[in-house]
Amino acid sequence: MGRFFGACEDAGTDTTTSAGEACIIQSIINAADAELDGISINTLPTDWGNYYDQIKAAYAGGTPPDVHVMHRHRIPEFAGLGALAEISGELEAAGIDASDWSPAALDAVSYNGGIYGVPMDFHANLWHVNMDIMEAAGLVENGAPVLPTSPAEMMEHAAMVKEATGQDYLAADFAQFPIGVRLVLALMWQQNANIFTDDGTATINTEAGKNAVEAITQLFDAGYANPQLNYADSQQAFLNGEAAVLVNGTWVVDFYSAEAAKEEVALDNYYVADFPTLFETGATWADSHMWAIPASLEGAEREAALKVLAFINDHNIDWARTGHMSVRQSVVDSEAYQSLPHRDEYTGTAAIARDTPPSERYGAIQDVLNRELQAIWLTDKPVEAALQDAEFEVQDLLDR
Amino acid sequence: MRTRTSRQMTQTQAAYTLLLPFLAVYALFLIYPFFRGVWISLHDWNLLAVAFNPDAKEFVGLRNYERVMWGRNIEWSLFAAPFWQVLGLIGLALAVLLRLGDKLSRFNAIALGVASLLLIVIPGFHAGEGGRWFDRRFWPTVGNTLVFVGLAVPGVTISALLLAAAVNRETRAMSMLRTLFFLSQVLSVTVVTLIWQIMFSPRQGLIANITQAVGGTPINWLTDQQFAMAAIVIATIWWSLGIAMILFLAGLQDISKDLYEAAALDNATGARAFWYITLPNLKRTITVVVILQIILHFQVFGQSHLMTQGGPNDSTQVLVRYIYQTGFRDSELGRASAMAVFLFVIMGCFSIIQFVVGREIPE
């Protein structure tokens, strides 16, 4: 089995008490290893950043793992080449009820009419909020944070936070991991724009692109946010009570809840909010994790792999504890799911989840955007020049 | 006589027999992959597509090289990059003048001349009116790699030399220090980069804590364009100091004590002895260390990949990382191989220089 999410030692086999992505998934895997007869699972956890390189090399070398996790956005690339097994005819026999998946989840694992995996979650960018800072700035109403509805209002709120507490308004990884890219993408989608069209024309150096970037750079220019923090540092800044809002994914909700409960962590009053709509239409970056098996897997091994997929599918509620949104209607409707901490605070996210149009070059396109956006906020490259360069390069990638 | 030759091998035969295992391994794991790499570089070759369908490749001749290194409407002019080109011109003039005045050996004059000529020619290329490079990242990446090599090699060489001179004494403390300084060398690149990521962290890092203690604001080493390259160079120096230091120590122990005693009589001790005796006697070791380091550091990958991910804004993107990304992330094996061949040519040049220099010095 190949997966990312990080390593967890001593995850045990109790899937109901483990915490954090790495340990929850490993406890589910350990439980499958223990409970499924005749199936033993070796896990190959890989660092997030190198995961797809490794999986590709494994496929190219003819030795892919029997079961592996992947993102929805990689399906065009892998299924398009015939690497993944089409399993729509085998789900029922394996005990997986595909009709329980929400329509969006089914869509996430579908490609050209076939089903190429078992969906595990929807994950999306959220606003993680420090309520004490918001309270001090007068930005709390009826127990919920008051979030901006326009870029101008965001600046007003940021000024109020700075004035009242001296802290930054917003933190996120703008420097390494592409959280900044996902922010800008969301703000472009909110203007009903996108970085390229379905027929493959890059549309980045546009009014919408400029608006989206400047909504964020205005915070940097005024000193209300620091573009130089990477993932670990921005998270630390939020936990230290140095920023009112942290933009990060659903995957850290349970972790931040646990941290907020600790005495020594400055963040005490934690709240999760849907990504606010700063322009016309609600939108936030989202993706799906899913489990796939290689097309080359046959016979008893394929059956065993499907059993593992079914086991993971059965434990969807455990995985949802991370903060991810469930893909199964029966889980979403369940009492256990609805009573998860903070769950009621970001119910709007599922409806505004978005991603770029499918492309075989998703990774390279993200990288171009990440580089050019970093150039804007870390090295003062003029916005227009950076967007133009990004457009050229993305067009090159789309044309290749 | 006849029975003898049939039973016993001649010297040549014996030599070939003994060489055979080496040659077989060398051919299988170095020669064959190399030519295969060149072969791949002449194709449009998608890593995954070809794995599933061997016919999915297409012969494209030199197009990968053109796509990587060239562009539309590329022009050459003097003063396109005035700083480097003027520097090159000065170097060229110096080489000619010093050679005419017999202040420079023929070899050094040619070396300086060639280096200067390259400085004049290479930066002169630029995209003309309405043109652009097909791959805007390739040459800046080559430039970053050169900057890295240009900083890391002198950094390692000078610090290793000074350390070696300092710990070259027969006391227990010194032998312990020697081991300590060498210890970092045995760590893998993942461990080294992990240590230094923590060191450089603006929140928990040792460096940040010291800066704060003396009243400064901590630097975001790894995400600040001015410091990111310096950060990976510092980590690299710390990491690869050991071998260079050991080589220098060996060189130092070869220098006869008599020389220092004689010098001491002439009142040359300490820094002066180091300058007039140690350095000239270590010339050969220094050359070896420098060339080895150059070849080693052109292949830098882990430090940039793990510490900065090539950022911010590609300022620490290096050639091997670009090859890796092109080959594995983008699956474009043909293009990646073309870049790898380019890297091979550069390193080949330095190997030739090493070969030539190795012969030059004994004169």
HADDOCK unambig.tbl for C-alpha pairs under 7 A between the chains (distance, minus, plus):
assign (segid A and resid 53 and name CA) (segid B and resid 328 and name CA) 5.13 0.50 0.50
assign (segid A and resid 53 and name CA) (segid B and resid 329 and name CA) 5.56 0.50 0.50
assign (segid A and resid 56 and name CA) (segid B and resid 48 and name CA) 6.75 0.50 0.50
assign (segid A and resid 56 and name CA) (segid B and resid 328 and name CA) 6.95 0.50 0.50
assign (segid A and resid 60 and name CA) (segid B and resid 47 and name CA) 6.55 0.50 0.50
assign (segid A and resid 60 and name CA) (segid B and resid 48 and name CA) 5.52 0.50 0.50
assign (segid A and resid 60 and name CA) (segid B and resid 51 and name CA) 4.92 0.50 0.50
assign (segid A and resid 81 and name CA) (segid B and resid 49 and name CA) 6.06 0.50 0.50
assign (segid A and resid 175 and name CA) (segid B and resid 223 and name CA) 6.00 0.50 0.50
assign (segid A and resid 175 and name CA) (segid B and resid 312 and name CA) 6.69 0.50 0.50
assign (segid A and resid 228 and name CA) (segid B and resid 220 and name CA) 6.58 0.50 0.50
assign (segid A and resid 228 and name CA) (segid B and resid 223 and name CA) 5.63 0.50 0.50
assign (segid A and resid 228 and name CA) (segid B and resid 224 and name CA) 6.79 0.50 0.50
assign (segid A and resid 233 and name CA) (segid B and resid 203 and name CA) 6.92 0.50 0.50
assign (segid A and resid 361 and name CA) (segid B and resid 330 and name CA) 6.94 0.50 0.50
assign (segid A and resid 364 and name CA) (segid B and resid 330 and name CA) 6.53 0.50 0.50
assign (segid A and resid 371 and name CA) (segid B and resid 313 and name CA) 4.76 0.50 0.50
assign (segid A and resid 371 and name CA) (segid B and resid 314 and name CA) 6.64 0.50 0.50
assign (segid A and resid 372 and name CA) (segid B and resid 313 and name CA) 6.50 0.50 0.50
assign (segid A and resid 374 and name CA) (segid B and resid 312 and name CA) 6.26 0.50 0.50
assign (segid A and resid 374 and name CA) (segid B and resid 313 and name CA) 5.50 0.50 0.50
assign (segid A and resid 375 and name CA) (segid B and resid 313 and name CA) 4.97 0.50 0.50
assign (segid A and resid 378 and name CA) (segid B and resid 224 and name CA) 6.86 0.50 0.50
assign (segid A and resid 379 and name CA) (segid B and resid 225 and name CA) 6.69 0.50 0.50
